[in-house]
């Protein structure tokens, strides 16, 4: 009978101690931060690329591609801040429309793709113009519409170069 009483006495204390430890661990992990920016936006862009690049013959298994990018986007975008809703929509639309046009003709010129009329497909500094819609979908960060995903380069003076 004494043994049962001791076990009963230890049980609740151990549970309370375990609960306290769990709360302490939970509270301390809340302070951790990976510094990832726009993880969800990264995933949305990459899922659109998986779909678009399937029409280009670059992605064979769209489901596997999307499964891969789910984890690869845990780092978020390289840019310093999350895009606005309109920036994100414009970028995803550009990729989606490039893929739609690639379904018709993977070698279609971006200027001939009607869905890209509103996208700014000008190349960013140092990038080349896309020769076809598949190049646009393959590296959307090389074009003004999706430039926000790029890391900001700091000049010697501390400003954007």
C-alpha positions in Angstrom: 0.0 0.0 0.0 2.9 2.4 0.7 4.4 1.6 -2.7 1.1 2.5 -4.4 0.9 5.7 -2.4 4.5 6.7 -3.4 3.8 6.0 -7.1 0.6 8.0 -6.9 2.6 10.8 -5.3 5.4 10.7 -7.9 3.1 10.5 -10.9 1.5 14.0 -10.7 4.7 15.7 -9.7 6.5 14.1 -12.7 3.7 15.1 -15.0 3.7 18.6 -13.6 7.5 18.7 -14.0 7.3 17.4 -17.5 4.6 19.9 -18.4 6.7 22.7 -17.0 9.7 21.5 -18.9 7.6 21.3 -22.1 6.4 24.9 -21.6 9.9 26.1 -21.0 11.1 24.4 -24.2 8.2 25.8 -26.1 8.8 29.3 -24.8 12.5 29.2 -25.6 12.0 27.9 -29.1 9.7 30.8 -29.9 12.7 33.1 -29.8 14.4 31.1 -32.6 14.2 32.6 -36.0 15.6 31.2 -39.2 15.5 34.6 -40.8 13.6 33.2 -43.8 11.6 35.7 -45.8 8.5 35.0 -47.7 8.5 31.2 -47.5 4.9 30.9 -48.7 5.6 33.2 -51.6 8.7 31.2 -52.6 6.6 28.0 -52.6 3.9 29.7 -54.8 6.5 30.9 -57.3 8.3 27.5 -57.4 5.0 25.6 -57.8 4.2 27.8 -60.8 7.6 27.1 -62.2 7.1 23.3 -61.8 3.8 23.6 -63.8 5.2 25.9 -66.5 8.5 24.0 -67.0 6.6 20.8 -67.6 5.4 22.4 -70.9 9.1 23.2 -71.7 10.2 19.6 -71.2 12.4 20.6 -68.3 10.3 19.1 -65.5 9.1 15.5 -66.1 7.4 14.9 -62.7 5.4 17.9 -61.6 4.3 16.3 -58.3 7.9 15.4 -57.4 9.0 18.9 -58.3 6.4 20.5 -56.1 7.3 18.1 -53.2 11.0 19.2 -53.6 10.2 22.9 -53.6 8.1 22.6 -50.5 11.3 22.0 -48.6 13.7 23.9 -50.7 11.7 27.1 -50.0 12.2 26.8 -46.2 14.9 29.4 -46.8 12.4 31.8 -48.4 13.3 34.2 -51.1 16.8 35.8 -51.2 15.3 39.3 -51.2 15.3 41.3 -47.9 11.5 41.5 -47.6 8.3 39.8 -48.5 6.7 41.0 -51.7 3.5 42.9 -51.8 0.4 41.0 -52.9 0.5 42.7 -56.2 4.2 42.0 -56.8 3.6 38.3 -55.9 0.6 38.1 -58.2 2.4 39.7 -61.1 5.4 37.3 -60.7 3.3 34.2 -60.5 1.1 35.3 -63.4 4.2 35.9 -65.5 5.4 32.4 -64.8 2.0 30.8 -65.3 1.4 32.7 -68.6 4.8 31.8 -69.9 3.9 28.1 -69.1 0.6 28.5 -70.9 2.3 29.8 -74.0 5.0 27.1 -73.8 2.2 24.6 -73.9 1.4 26.0 -77.4 5.0 26.5 -78.4 8.0 26.2 -76.1 10.0 28.3 -78.5 7.5 31.2 -78.5 9.0 34.6 -78.1 7.8 36.3 -74.9 6.5 39.3 -76.8 4.2 36.9 -78.8 2.7 35.5 -75.6 -0.6 37.4 -75.1 -0.7 36.6 -71.3 2.6 38.5 -70.8 1.2 41.8 -72.0 1.1 43.3 -68.6 4.3 41.8 -67.2 7.6 43.7 -67.2 9.8 41.2 -68.9 12.7 43.6 -69.2 15.9 41.8 -67.9 17.4 43.1 -64.7 20.9 44.6 -64.9 23.4 41.9 -66.0 20.7 39.5 -67.3 19.9 38.7 -70.9 16.5 39.0 -72.5 14.6 35.7 -72.7 14.8 34.1 -76.1 11.6 32.2 -75.4 8.9 31.7 -72.9 10.6 28.7 -71.3 13.7 30.8 -70.4 11.3 33.3 -68.8 9.7 30.6 -66.7 13.1 29.0 -65.9 14.7 32.1 -64.4 11.9 34.6 -63.6 14.2 36.4 -61.1 16.2 37.7 -64.1 13.2 39.9 -65.1 11.9 43.1 -63.5 8.5 41.5 -62.6 10.1 39.0 -60.2 13.2 41.0 -59.2 12.0 41.2 -55.6 13.2 37.6 -55.0 16.8 38.6 -55.6 19.3 39.5 -52.9 20.0 43.2 -52.5 23.6 43.9 -53.4 25.2 46.4 -51.1 27.7 48.9 -52.5 30.7 50.2 -50.5 28.5 53.1 -49.3 25.9 50.8 -47.9 23.2 51.5 -50.5 21.8 49.3 -53.2 24.1 49.2 -56.1 
